[in-house]
Amino acid sequence: MSRIRNPKFQAKVMSATDAAAFIKDGDNVGVSGFTGSGYPKEVPGALADRINAATAAGEQLRVGLFTGASTAPELDGALGASGGTSFRTPYQSDPHMRNAINKGITDYADIHLSHSGPQVRQGFLGNLDVAIVEVTAITESGELVPSSSVGNNNVYIDCADKVILEVNSWQSEELEGMHDIYYGTELPPNNVPIPIVRPGDRIGGTTLRVDPSKVVAVVETNGADRNTPFKPLDEDSKAIAGHFIDFLNNEVKQGRLPKSLLPLQSGVGNIANAVLAGLLDSDLEGLTSFTEVIQDGMVDLLDSGKLTVASATAFSLSPEYAERMNENAASYRQRIVLRPQEISNNPEPIRRMGVISCNGLIEADIYGNVNSTHIMGSKMQNGIGGSGDFTRNAYISCFVTPSVAKGGDISCIVPMVSHHDHTEHDVMVVITEQGLADLRHLAPRKRARLIIENCAHPDFKDALLDYLERAEKTANSLHTPHDLREALSWHVRCLETGSMRA
């Protein structure tokens, strides 16, 4: 049976090549996709083919590209490699797109995920010419059943002049009913409070709405989401998870958290997934999650009964778990809620419900400032994603990282971060495999000694303490003492020699 159950949309079925022809030079294109889930599988590749052909013919075809977050090689990879992306926002993780950004071929605006949709609505990013959105099915009445991510899809469908739909039969039809699409968001001064009190609250419908007159093409596909497998848990990841869980247990013991904690947020990646795996082996029960992605560890927590409900905007599952979710989506429908990212990452419910955030980083400095985005100050890695949405508004904000990188040549604890994403004012807890630093209530100099003692790798601990003690003697103030001649010398040494080691 066809997934396109409305005859008006059935009449617009065409090839990806024909659909891509609706996109013109200079267009801004909003596409579905969030952490490798729910992105269009064929039209972006057809667009990249058109760009490559135009370049070979001496013509120009370049577009601005808006997504929910990172996508996959078929989208960011193909368009990044083509050189045809003039602008990219809000988050990416593909090596070809990253290369285009760092070479200056593609302008990149690293926008908080909760801000990206509203900024499109407000017109801050220019006109949105085309939306390309993957869906699971089109209902008899012409509504759209979302697939494995929601992201900014509702915003792009509403704001775009033209809409191209990809109907992907690989996505489970049993996803229908898992989504919560809230249409109560307005622009100021007409915006109203979001009526979410608990993570599992449903406040909208289960489908996306679209004006049929804007739909110019429907493309039938059957392609799997391209998610990356998680690495096996190593001893460092297990140690980080252990420190985090010990911290949560102590907060319960001290009466600062209830036994079922407060809603949990987990960033993307191997360490974040390891923390979730650690929760599975803990004594904690009755947990909830209000986050942006559902990873393998969260599915295991749901299966164990330790996690009662998970609210997010997308899946970020390994191929094995993606197949598992596809086969058993009906059994998860009442325990998983997939929302638009302007709701999943919205600061107001995050603050009100008291979310406990846990995100990764590239480096932290001795005072608790965090760099999440740049390598050695200038080179963009992926972007800030949703980490700022949660960190700034969390009940308790935590960051996790190994203490060293690049085989021990780079310390992830440095005298001064080479790029600031999260300031010391927002970072409460820093955790490495070495230990945990609870920075709450501490003045900067006490923060510095605690981070060095508890979190720095032994190979760099003495050098960090030496820097701090010399800065205390030479700085113009003892509040946050820095030797500005040396604060970034570790990064300079690494750029020159490949190592931060003296």
N, C-alpha and C positions, 0 to 999 in steps of 0.2 A: 504494500500500500504506500502511495506517495506521501512524503512528509509535507507536501505543499497541498493543503486541503481546501484552498480558496481558489476558484477559477480565475479571478482577476490576476492573481500572482502567478498562477500556472501559465498564463498567456505571456508572461514576461521572462520565461526561462530561456537562457541563452548560454553560450560558452563563456569561459573566463576571459578569453581574448576579446570577444565582442563587448563584454561588460567593461573591460579596462579602457576601451576606446572612449568611454564617456568622460575620462579624466584628462584634463587639458594642462598645458604648461602654466605654471604659476598657481595651480589649485592648491588649496589646503584640504587635506584628506584626513578624516578621523576614522580610525579602524578599531575594531574590537580586539581584545587580547589583553591578558594580565598574567604575568609569570608563566608563559608558555601554555596557557589554557584559553580556549575559546577564540583564537585568532582566525581570520580568514585564511584558508589554505591555498587558494588558487589565483584569485584576482591579483594580489600583490606581486606574485611571480610573473603573471602576464603583463602587469604594468612595468616591472623591471625589464622584461624583454622589449617592450616598446621604447623604454628609455635607452637601452643599449643600441637598438636599431636607429633611433634618432641621433645618438652620438656618432655612430658610424657614418651616418649620412651628413654629418656636419650641422645638425639641427639641435635645438635645445628642448628638453622636456624635463623639468624639475618640479618637485612638489614639496609642500610642507606636510609633515607627518605627525599626527597626534594619535596617541594610543591610550590604553588604560595604564599599562606599565610595560615591562619587558614582554617580548613576543617570542619569536623563534626564527631559525634560519630561513624558512620560506618567506618571511616577511621582512624583519629588520635586516637579516643577512643579505637577502637578494637586493633590497633597495639600497642598503649601505654599500654593497660592492659595486652597484651600478653608478654611484656618484650622483644619482638623481634626486637625492633628498636635500633640499635647500635648508630645511628647518626641522628640528625634532624636539618633541616634548611628550610626556614629562619624565620618563624613566626608560632606560634601555640597558641591555647587558650583552648584546651581540658583538663579537670581535670586529666584524666588518663595519658596523655602525659606529662603534667606539673609535675605530681607526679613522673614519671619515670625520668624526667630531674633533679628534685630537690633531688631525692634519689641517683643520680649518675649512674642509670642504662643506661640512654641514654645521650650521649654527645650532646650538643646543641651549634650550632654556630648562634648567633643572628646577622644576616647580614641585612643591609639596603635592602629593597625590590628592589630598582633600581639596586643594585650591584649583586643580587643573580644570575640572568640569565647570565650576562657577566662573572661572576666567573666560572659558569659551562662551558661556551664556552671556557674560557681560560684554563680549566683543573685544576684550583686551588683546586677543591673539589674531584678530582679523576675521574676515568672513570664512565660514566653513562651507566649502563648496560641495564636497562629496563625503558620505559616510559609507564604509564597507563593514558590514556587521555579520558575524556568523551566528546562526540560530539553529536550534534543534528541529523546529517545525514551524509551520504557519497554519494557524487554526482556520476552521471554516469561516469564522467571522473576520479573519484578516489580522489577528493578533499574533505576536511573535513569541514563541517559547524560547527563552534564552538557553545558551549551551553551558559550558563549564566555567565561564566567567561572566561577570556583569560589567565591572569597570565603569567606564564612561559611556556605555552604549546608549543609555536613555538620553543623555545630553547630545551625543552626536546625531542620533536619529532625529531628535527634535530640532536641532539647529542647522543641519545640513540642507543645502538646496536640492541635492539629489542623493538617493539612497540606493546602494547595491547590497543585496542580501545573498549570503551563502548559506544554503540549507545543508547541513552536514549530517548524513545518515549514520556516521560512526558514533556520534554522540547519542547516549542512551535516551530513548523517549521517556524513560521513567524519571528523568530530571524534571519533567513537568510537575510543578507543585513545590519544588525546592526553593524557588526564588521568591524574593519579597521586593517588588519594584514599587518604590514610593514616589508618587507624583505630587507631593505636597511642598516641594522645594520651590521657592520663588526668589527673585532678586530683591535686595533691599530697596525700598523700605517695607516690602510686602511679605518678607519671609516670616515664618512662624516657628515655634519650637518643634523639634522632632520628638514625637510621642513614644520614644523607646525608654522603658524603665528597666527591663531585664534583657540580657543578650538574646533570648529566644523570642522576644516579642515580634509579631508580624504586624506591620502597619500599612502594607500596600497590597497590590495584586500579584499574580504569579506570571504575568506576561508583559511584554513591551508593546507599546502602542506605536503605530506608524501611519502617517497620512499616505494612503495608497497612491495618490497622484504624484508623490515624490519618488516612488520606487521606480527606477528606470531599468533595473535588471535583477533577475534571480538566477543564481548559479547553484546547481546541485553538486555536492562534493561528498567524499567518503574518506576523509583523512584523519588519522589519529593526532591528538595533541602531541607536541614534541617536548616533553619534559625531560630534564636531565636526572639520571639516577643519583641518589645520595651515596656518598662514600660510606664505607663501613665505619662504625664507631671506633675511634682510636682512644688511647689512654688519656690524651689531653682533653678530648671532647667529654669523656666520661667524668674527668676530674672537674671540668667547668660545670657540668650538669650537677654534680654532687655538691659543689659549693653553693650553687643557686638554690637547690632544694633545702640544704641545711639552713640557708638564710630565711627561706619561707617558713620552715618549721619553727625557727626561733621567733619570727614575727608573730606566729600563732601563739607560741608559748608566752610571749610578752604581752599578749592581748591587743596587738595592733592589727591583726588580721583574724577574721573568723576561720573556723576549721576548714571550711570549704573554700577558703581564700576569697579573692575578688576576681572578676573576669580577667582572663589571661590574654595577652597579645604576644605573638611570637613572630619575629622577623623571618626573612627567607634565608635558607642556606643550611649547610651541613651541621654547624654548631647549634643553630636554633633547633634543628630537628633532633639533635642529640639531647638537648634539654628536655624536649617533649618525651623522648624515650626514657629519660631519667625519672620523669614524673610517673611513668607507667610502673616503675619499680618502687615508688615511694608509698608511704602510708596515707597520702592525701586522697580524699574522696569528695564526691559531689561537686566537681569542678565545672566551671563554665569558661567560655572563650568569646571575646569580642575582638576580632583581629581582622587582618586583610587577606590572609591566605590560609588555606587548610593544607598542611603537609602530612606526610606519611605518619609521623608520630601522633598527630592529632586523630587520625583515623583509628590507630591502635588504641588510643585513649577512649574513643567512643565505643569501640568494640568491647573494651574491658569493663565499661560502665563507670569508670572513674570520671569521665567527662560526660556531662548530661546533655549539653548543647554547644554547638559551635556556630558563631556568626562570622561571616567573612564576605569578600567580594569575588573570590576565585579559589580554585584548586591550584596547588603547586605540588603535584604528586609525581613520584617516579613512574616509569612506564608500567611496572607491575601493579602499583596501587591505582593508577588510572584505569587499567583494565578491571581491577577489582571494584572500583567505584561504578564503572559502567555496568557491570554485571549485577550489582546489588544496590543501585541508586534508590530503588523503592524503599529499601529497608532503612535508608539514611534520611529520607525526606523530612521526617518530623524532628530530626535532631540536628540538621544542618540548614542554615539560612544563608542564601547568597544574595547580597544587596548591592545596589550601586555604590561606587567607591566614595561618592560625596556623602554617603550615610555611614558606610563601614569605617571610614577614616575621619569622621566629623569630630572636631574637638569637643563639642558640647556634651554628647553622651559619653565620650571617653572620660571626661573630667567628672561628670555627674555619677557614673556607675563605678568610678574608682578603679579603672583598668590598671593592671600591673604589666608594664611593658618590658620586653626583653629583645634587644636588637644587637646586631653585629657592628663592627667598626673596622676601619683601616688602621687608625692609631688614636691613642689618647695621650694627653700630656700629664705631667705630674700634678697639675691643678684640677684635672677632671674635664678639660675641654676635649671634644671628640671630633675627629675627622672621619666622615663616612664616605667621602666621594672622590678625593683626589690622591693620586700617587705622587709623592715628592712635590706637593704644592700646586702643580700645574696640569698634570695629566688626569683627565676625567676617567674614572673607572666605570661606574654604572649610574650613579645618581643618588639623591637623598631618599627617593621613594616615599614610603609612609612613615619612616622613622621619626621625622620631626612632628608629624601629626600626633603620634602617640607619646613621644618623649616629653614634649612640652606640656602635655595635659595629663600625664599618668599620675596615679596615686603613689606608685613607686616606679621610678624609671631605672632600668638596668641595661648595661652594655656588657657583652661577652666577646672575648677574643683570645686566641693563643697569645702568649707573651712575646713570641718571636715569629718571624716569617723568613722566607727565602733561605731555608736551611740554617737559620740562626744568625744570618748576616744583618737582618733588620730587626730592631726592637720595636714592638708595637706600643711600648710605653716610652715616650720621648720627652725632652725638656719642654718643647713647645710644638704643638701641632702645626703642620705646614699649611693647613687649610681648616677653617672653623665651620662646622655644621651645627654642632650642639654645644652650647656654652656650659661652663661650670655651673651656671644658675639652674640648669635643667637636668643635669646628670647626677643621680643619687647613688648609684652602685656601679662599680667596675669590677668585673670578674675575669680572671685568667685561670689557666691550669695551676698557677702558683698559689692562688688564693683570692680573697674577696676584700674589697675596700668599701665600707659603708661610709659615704661622704656626707651624709645628712648631719647638719648642725655644725660642721667643722669649718673653721677659717682656712684660707688657702694654704698657709704654711703647714698646718696640721694635715690637710688633705695630701699634700705632696709627700710627706714622710710616710703616711699610711699606704699610699699607692705604691711608692718605691718598695716599702718593706713587704707588702702583701701580694703585689701583682707583677712586679718586674721580674724578668728572668735573672737568675744568679749571674750570668755573664755580663749583664748591663747594670746591675744594682749598684755597685760601687761607683761607677761612672756617673750615674744619675744623682746619687747622694753627693758626690764631689761637686757636680754642677750646682746643686741647690745650695750647698754651703758656701761656695764662692760667690754665687749670686746674692746671697744674704749679706755679704761683705761689700759688694760693689754696686748693688742696685740703688736707685734713688728713693726707694721705699721698701719697708719690710712687709707690706701687706701682701703683695704678690711679687716676690723678688725674682727678677730675670736679669741675666747678663745679655743684653740685646746683641752684643758682638758675637756671642756664642750660641744663642738660643736655637738657631737653625743649623748650626755647624754639623750636627749629625747627618742631616739631610744632604748638605753640601758634600760631605765626605762620601756618602753613599753614591751620589751622582758621579763623583770623580773616581771612586775605587770599586764600587759595587758592594760595599759593606759599610755599616755604621760603626763597626769595631774600630777602636783607636789604633 
